[in-house]
Amino acid sequence: MPVYLLGFDIGSSSVKATLLEAESGKVVASATSPKTELPILAPAPGFAEQDPATWWEHVKKATEEIRSFSGMDLHEVKAIGIAYQMHGLVAVDKQQKVLRPAIIWCDSRAVEIGRQAFARIGPKKCLARLLNSPGNFTASKLAWVKENEPAIYRQIDKIMLPGDYIAMKMTGTIATTPSGLSEGILWDFTEHGLASMVLDAYEIPAQMIPDILPAFSKQGELTAAAAGELRLKPGTPVAYRGGDQPNNALSLNVLNPGEVAATAGTSGVVYGVTDKPRCDEKSRVNTFVHVNYTKKKPRYGVLLCLNGAGILNSWIKHNFMTIGSQGVSYPQMDAMAAEIPAGSRGLTILPYGNGAERTLENKNAGASIHGLSFPLHTRAHVLRAAQEGIVFALNYGLSIMRAMDIEIKTVRAGHANMFISPLFAEAFATVTGARLELYSTDGSQGAARGAGIGAGIYPTFADAFGTLKSIKTIEPAPQHADAYAEAYARWLKILKKILK
C-alpha cells in the first residue's frame, strides 16, 4: 500500500504544501495559499510583521486544496514535515496565545541592539562560539520587545520561530531544533547547546526557550483539535522541521561538505555546507547548524542572504509593466530582457531595497539605478539590468564565502522563481563561474522528504533522495564572460562609492 508524506513550507509570501508518494518520490498534489502574496505589515520604517494566525489559516487552505486536487481523504498521510521562513519571532503566553504580530526575517529594528550586544559580549568570543554577531536575529528581536514593549514581554512564556508555531498548532507541544536555535543566534557551537552567553547579555531567562529536539525526529502528533481543522488523521506524527534555507538545501540533497544550494525568490540565498565551524569576522554571511547536524558528525551551513532579489523583479512588474490595461507576465519580462545585450548597455541597478543587508554589514543602501540614458535605455534595459544586478549582488556575497574557503564549483537550485528565467540562470552561471544544476523540487517537497526521514520511512538520506534528478544544467557562457566582467566591475565600483 502506498505511503504518503505531507510537507508544508511557511513563507512570508505564501504557504506551499506537497503530498508526496514516498517510494516513487512522485508529487501527487501541490498547493499554494493564498494565490496572491501575503501582506507584510510595516507599522514603522524598517519594521516587518505578520500575524501567525494567518499562516495557520493558509496551512488549512493549502491542505484542503491538496485534498481536492488529489481526491484523497489524506488519512493515509504517515508523516508531516514543516519548513518555514527563518529568523522570525513568535511570542506566546502560558495558554499558547500569541501576544503580538510575529517580527519576521526582513525586519531591521534590532540592528543596533545586536551591534551593542556584539560589543558587550566581545567580538572574539561571539565569533568563536556563535560564529556570528547577535545581529538582527531572533534573540535580538526578543531583546527589542523587552526594551520597547515591557508589558508584552512580561506575559511571554515561550518564544518560537514560525515553524515552531505551526508545529505547536498541530501538536500542542512547543519545541525547537539545534538548527532553529542557531538561526536565532541562540546556539553555542563550542558547547553544542543553548547559548547562555546571549541570554545573559540580554537578561532573558532560559525558560523562554523551547525544548530542543532533533530536526529529524517524531516531534509530536496531531491533536484531535488540529486533525479536525486540517481534516487529517489524529496521531499523525510531525517528524521534521527546518528553516527555509537549510530545508531548501535538504530538498536539493545538499547535505555534505562542498555541496552548495541556491534560491532566488523574494530574497536570494546561497547556502554552502561544511564540516568545519567557519565564520566571517564581519558577519556578512552567517554560519548555522545544518538540519543533518550531529555532535559526532557536524554539518554547518554558511548562508549568504540577499534581501533584495526577486522582490526587485516583482516591484518592477507591479509598478511599471503594463501594456494598455494588461499586465506583463514574468515570461514576457524575461523575453524583453533577453533582447538586450549582456551588460545592459551601461545601465546598472543595485537591488538593495528590502531592508538592511547582511552582506553590507547591516547597512540599508536602498535600491538605485545608475547610468540611465533617456535616448538609449528602454524598459527592456531596466529589466535586464535588474536581473544582472541581483546576480552581481549574489556574486559579491560569494566573494565573502570564497574567502572562507567555501568552494563554489557546482550550485544546485530548484527550477523556480528567478531561476525559471533562462537569462538569470545563464547570468548566474557565467558571473559566478559555477555549473548550475536545476531540479524540479521546492521547499514543501523537501519538508515531505524530511518527514519521511524523521519518521523512519526512509532508512537513509540516500533512500529519501534516490528519485531526485536534475532536469537542466547550465554551464558558464564564455561568449558573455567579458561583458559580464566589465558590467560587474562597474556595479562594484558604484556599490563601494555608496558604502563610503
C-alpha positions in Angstrom: 0.0 0.0 0.0 1.5 3.4 -0.9 2.9 5.6 1.8 2.2 9.3 1.6 4.1 12.3 3.2 2.8 15.8 3.6 5.2 18.8 3.6 4.5 22.5 4.3 6.6 25.5 3.5 5.6 28.5 5.6 6.9 31.5 3.7 6.4 35.2 4.1 4.7 35.3 0.7 2.5 32.2 0.9 2.1 28.7 2.3 3.0 25.9 0.0 2.1 22.2 0.5 3.0 19.0 -1.2 1.6 15.5 -1.0 4.4 13.1 -1.9 4.3 9.3 -2.6 7.3 8.1 -0.6 8.6 5.2 -2.7 8.4 6.9 -6.1 9.1 10.4 -5.0 6.1 11.4 -7.1 4.2 14.6 -6.3 0.6 13.6 -6.0 -0.6 17.1 -5.5 0.7 20.5 -4.6 -1.0 23.7 -3.5 -0.2 27.3 -2.7 -2.3 29.6 -0.5 -3.0 32.4 -1.0 -2.8 32.9 -4.7 -1.6 36.5 -4.2 1.3 37.4 -1.8 0.6 37.5 1.9 0.6 41.1 3.3 3.6 42.2 5.4 2.7 44.8 8.0 5.1 47.8 8.3 4.0 49.8 11.4 7.2 51.9 11.2 10.1 52.3 8.8 12.3 49.1 8.9 9.6 47.0 10.6 8.1 43.9 9.0 5.4 41.8 10.8 2.8 39.1 10.1 0.0 37.6 12.1 0.9 34.0 12.8 -2.8 33.1 12.7 -2.7 34.0 9.0 -0.1 31.3 8.4 -2.3 28.7 10.1 -5.3 29.7 8.1 -3.4 29.2 4.9 -1.9 25.9 6.1 -5.6 24.7 6.4 -6.5 26.2 3.0 -3.5 24.6 1.3 -4.3 21.2 2.9 -7.9 21.5 1.6 -6.6 22.3 -1.9 -4.3 19.2 -1.7 -7.3 17.1 -0.7 -9.4 18.5 -3.6 -6.6 18.0 -6.2 -5.7 14.5 -5.1 -9.2 13.2 -4.5 -7.9 11.6 -1.3 -9.1 12.0 2.3 -5.5 12.3 3.4 -5.9 9.8 6.2 -3.2 7.8 4.5 -0.6 10.5 5.3 2.0 8.9 7.5 4.2 11.9 8.5 4.2 15.7 8.3 7.2 18.0 7.7 7.4 21.7 8.2 9.7 24.3 6.5 9.5 27.9 7.5 10.7 31.4 7.0 13.8 31.9 9.2 14.7 34.3 11.9 11.2 35.2 12.9 10.0 35.8 16.5 6.6 34.5 17.7 5.8 35.0 21.4 3.1 33.2 23.3 1.8 33.2 26.9 1.1 30.1 29.1 -2.1 29.4 27.2 -0.2 29.4 23.9 -1.9 32.7 22.9 0.1 34.8 20.5 1.0 38.1 22.2 1.9 40.3 19.3 2.4 40.0 15.5 5.5 38.0 14.5 8.6 40.0 13.8 9.8 38.4 10.6 13.1 37.9 8.8 13.3 41.2 6.8 12.5 43.4 9.9 15.6 45.5 10.7 14.5 47.1 14.0 17.0 45.2 16.2 20.2 46.0 14.2 21.5 48.5 16.8 20.6 46.2 19.7 22.6 43.4 18.1 25.5 45.6 17.4 25.7 46.7 21.1 25.5 43.1 22.3 28.3 42.1 19.9 30.5 44.7 21.6 29.3 43.9 25.1 29.9 40.1 24.8 33.1 40.7 22.8 33.6 40.2 19.1 36.3 37.5 19.6 34.0 35.5 21.9 31.0 35.8 19.7 32.8 34.7 16.6 34.5 31.8 18.4 31.3 30.4 20.0 28.4 31.8 18.0 30.2 32.1 14.6 28.1 35.3 14.2 27.3 38.6 15.7 23.9 38.6 17.6 22.9 40.9 14.7 19.4 41.4 13.7 18.3 37.8 14.5 15.7 36.3 16.7 17.4 36.8 20.1 18.0 40.5 19.3 14.3 40.9 18.2 13.2 39.5 21.6 15.6 42.0 23.3 13.8 44.7 21.3 10.4 43.6 22.6 11.8 43.5 26.2 13.1 47.1 25.8 10.2 48.6 23.9 7.1 46.6 24.9 7.7 45.6 28.5 4.0 44.8 29.2 4.0 42.3 26.4 7.4 40.9 27.4 6.2 40.2 30.9 3.5 37.9 29.6 5.8 35.8 27.4 6.1 32.1 28.4 7.9 30.8 25.3 9.3 32.3 22.1 9.3 30.4 18.8 10.3 30.5 15.2 7.5 30.5 12.6 7.8 26.7 12.1 7.8 26.1 15.8 4.5 27.9 15.9 2.9 25.8 13.2 4.2 22.6 14.9 2.6 23.9 18.2 -0.7 24.4 16.4 -0.5 20.9 15.1 0.7 19.0 18.2 0.1 21.3 21.2 3.8 20.9 22.0 6.3 23.8 22.0 9.8 22.7 20.8 12.6 23.8 18.5 15.8 22.3 17.0 19.5 22.9 17.1 19.3 24.4 13.6 16.5 26.6 14.7 18.3 27.9 17.7 21.4 28.6 15.6 19.4 30.8 13.2 18.3 32.9 16.2 21.9 33.1 17.4 21.0 31.1 20.4 23.3 28.1 19.8 26.8 27.8 21.3 29.0 26.0 18.7 31.6 25.2 21.4 29.2 23.8 24.0 26.9 22.2 21.4 23.9 23.7 23.2 21.9 26.7 24.2 24.0 30.0 24.0 23.6 31.1 27.6 26.1 34.0 26.9 23.5 35.6 24.6 20.7 35.1 27.1 22.8 36.6 29.9 23.8 39.6 27.7 20.1 40.3 27.1 19.0 39.2 30.6 16.5 36.8 29.1 15.5 33.7 31.1 16.4 30.3 29.6 12.8 29.2 30.5 11.6 31.2 27.5 13.4 28.9 25.1 11.6 25.8 24.0 12.8 22.2 24.5 15.3 21.1 21.9 14.5 18.2 19.6 16.4 16.8 16.5 15.3 18.2 13.2 14.5 14.6 12.0 12.5 13.0 14.8 9.0 12.4 15.9 8.3 15.8 17.4 4.7 15.3 18.4 1.4 14.0 17.0 -1.6 15.8 15.5 -4.0 16.6 18.3 -7.7 15.8 17.8 -8.4 19.5 17.5 -5.7 20.1 14.9 -6.7 17.0 13.0 -10.2 18.2 12.9 -9.2 21.6 11.5 -6.9 20.1 8.9 -9.1 17.0 8.3 -6.2 14.7 8.8 -5.8 11.6 10.9 -5.3 12.3 14.7 -1.9 11.0 15.9 -0.1 11.6 12.6 3.5 12.4 13.6 5.1 15.7 12.8 8.6 14.3 12.1 10.7 17.2 10.7 11.1 20.9 10.8 13.8 23.2 9.2 14.3 26.8 8.3 13.6 27.6 4.7 17.2 27.8 3.6 18.6 24.7 5.3 15.4 23.0 4.1 16.0 24.2 0.6 19.4 22.7 0.7 17.8 19.4 2.0 15.3 19.5 -0.8 18.2 19.6 -3.3 20.1 16.8 -1.4 22.8 19.3 -0.3 24.0 17.7 2.9 27.7 17.2 2.8 30.9 19.4 2.7 31.4 21.0 -0.7 27.8 20.9 -1.7 26.0 24.2 -2.4 22.4 25.2 -2.8 20.8 28.4 -4.1 17.4 30.0 -4.2 16.1 33.3 -5.7 12.6 34.1 -4.5 11.8 37.3 -2.7 15.3 37.1 -1.2 18.3 35.4 -2.8 20.3 32.8 -0.9 23.4 30.7 -1.5 24.0 28.0 1.1 27.2 26.1 1.3 27.7 23.0 3.6 30.9 22.5 5.5 32.1 20.2 8.4 34.1 23.0 10.0 32.7 25.8 12.0 33.8 28.7 9.8 32.8 32.4 10.2 33.1 35.8 8.6 34.5 38.2 11.1 32.1 40.9 10.0 29.1 38.5 10.0 28.3 39.5 6.4 27.5 35.8 5.7 26.3 33.6 8.6 27.0 30.1 9.7 24.2 28.0 11.1 23.7 24.4 12.2 22.5 22.4 9.2 19.5 20.1 9.6 21.6 16.9 9.5 24.0 18.1 12.2 25.0 15.7 14.9 27.7 16.3 17.6 29.7 13.3 16.2 29.2 14.3 12.6 28.8 18.1 12.5 27.4 19.8 9.4 27.2 23.6 9.1 25.5 25.8 6.5 27.2 29.0 5.5 24.4 31.3 4.4 24.6 34.3 2.1 21.4 36.2 2.1 20.4 39.0 -0.3 17.1 40.6 0.9 16.5 42.4 -2.4 16.4 39.7 -5.0 13.1 38.6 -6.7 11.3 41.4 -4.9 13.0 43.8 -7.3 11.7 42.0 -10.3 8.3 41.9 -8.7 8.3 45.6 -7.8 9.1 46.5 -11.5 6.4 44.2 -12.7 3.7 45.6 -10.4 4.6 49.2 -10.8 5.7 49.6 -14.4 5.0 46.6 -16.5 1.6 47.3 -18.2 0.7 47.4 -21.8 -2.6 49.3 -22.0 -4.8 47.8 -19.3 -3.0 44.5 -19.4 -0.2 43.4 -17.1 3.0 41.9 -18.4 3.8 38.3 -17.3 7.2 37.3 -15.9 8.0 35.2 -19.0 7.2 38.2 -21.2 9.5 40.3 -19.0 12.2 37.7 -19.4 11.8 37.7 -23.2 12.1 41.5 -23.3 15.2 41.5 -21.1 16.8 38.8 -23.3 16.7 41.1 -26.3 19.2 43.4 -24.6 22.9 42.5 -24.7 24.8 41.4 -21.6 25.8 44.5 -19.6 22.6 46.3 -20.3 24.5 48.9 -22.3 25.9 50.6 -19.3 22.7 50.6 -17.2 23.4 49.5 -13.6 20.9 48.6 -10.8 21.7 47.9 -7.2 18.9 45.7 -5.7 19.3 46.7 -2.1 15.7 48.0 -1.5 14.4 45.5 1.1 15.9 46.5 4.4 19.3 46.2 6.0 21.6 43.8 4.1 23.9 41.4 6.0 26.5 41.4 3.2 26.7 45.2 3.6 27.3 44.9 7.3 23.6 45.5 8.1 23.6 48.8 6.1 20.4 49.8 4.3 21.8 51.1 1.0 18.5 51.2 -0.8 17.9 50.2 -4.4 19.2 52.6 -7.1 19.6 53.0 -10.8 22.8 54.3 -12.4 23.9 55.4 -15.9 20.3 55.9 -17.1 20.3 57.5 -20.6 16.9 58.7 -21.8 17.8 58.4 -25.6 19.3 54.9 -25.2 17.6 52.9 -22.5 14.1 51.3 -22.5 12.1 49.2 -20.1 13.8 46.2 -21.6 17.2 47.6 -20.5 15.8 48.1 -17.0 14.5 44.5 -16.9 17.9 43.1 -17.9 19.9 45.4 -15.6 17.6 44.3 -12.7 18.3 40.6 -13.3 22.0 41.3 -13.7 22.1 43.5 -10.5 20.6 40.6 -8.5 23.3 38.2 -9.9 26.0 40.8 -9.1 24.8 41.2 -5.6 24.9 37.5 -5.1 28.4 37.2 -6.6 29.5 40.0 -4.2 28.4 37.8 -1.3 30.0 34.8 -2.8 33.3 36.6 -2.7 33.0 36.6 1.1 32.2 32.9 1.1 35.2 32.1 -1.1 37.4 34.0 1.3 36.2 31.5 4.0 37.4 28.6 1.8 33.9 27.6 0.7 34.2 26.1 -2.8 31.6 27.3 -5.3 32.0 24.9 -8.2 28.6 23.4 -8.7 25.4 25.0 -7.4 22.0 23.2 -7.2 18.8 25.2 -7.3 15.1 24.5 -7.8 13.7 25.4 -11.2 11.5 28.1 -9.6 11.3 31.8 -9.1 14.2 33.8 -10.7 15.9 30.5 -11.8 13.0 29.9 -14.2 14.4 32.7 -16.3 17.0 31.3 -18.8 18.7 34.8 -18.8 19.0 34.8 -15.0 20.3 31.2 -14.8 22.9 31.8 -17.5 24.0 35.1 -16.0 24.3 33.4 -12.6 26.5 30.6 -14.0 28.6 33.0 -16.1 29.3 35.6 -13.4 30.0 33.1 -10.6 31.8 30.7 -12.8 29.8 27.8 -11.3 28.0 25.0 -13.0 24.3 25.3 -12.2 22.1 22.3 -11.8 18.3 22.8 -11.7 15.9 20.4 -10.1 12.1 20.1 -10.1 11.7 20.4 -6.4 10.8 23.0 -3.8 10.7 23.6 0.0 7.4 21.8 0.6 8.8 18.7 -1.2 11.9 18.9 0.9 9.8 19.1 4.0 7.8 16.0 2.9 11.0 14.0 2.3 12.3 15.3 5.7 9.2 13.9 7.4 9.9 10.6 5.8 13.4 10.6 7.2 12.3 11.7 10.7 9.5 9.1 10.8 11.9 6.3 9.7 10.0 5.7 6.5 13.3 6.4 4.7 16.1 4.5 6.4 18.8 6.8 5.0 19.1 10.1 3.2 20.1 8.2 0.1 16.8 6.4 0.2 14.9 9.7 0.5 16.6 11.3 -2.5 17.2 8.4 -4.8 14.4 9.6 -7.1 15.6 13.3 -7.3 17.1 14.0 -10.7 18.5 17.2 -12.3 16.2 18.5 -15.1 18.6 21.1 -16.6 22.3 22.0 -16.4 23.6 25.5 -17.2 27.3 26.0 -17.8 29.0 29.4 -17.8 28.7 31.1 -21.2 32.2 32.2 -22.3 30.8 34.4 -25.1 29.3 36.7 -22.5 32.1 36.5 -19.8 33.9 39.7 -20.8 30.7 41.7 -21.0 29.6 40.5 -17.6 33.0 41.0 -16.1 33.0 44.7 -17.2 29.4 45.2 -16.0 30.2 43.6 -12.6 33.3 45.8 -12.2 31.1 48.9 -12.9 28.5 47.7 -10.5 31.1 47.0 -7.8 32.6 50.5 -8.2 29.2 52.1 -7.7 28.5 49.9 -4.6 31.8 50.9 -3.0 31.1 54.5 -3.6 27.7 54.3 -2.0 29.1 52.4 1.0 31.7 55.1 1.8 
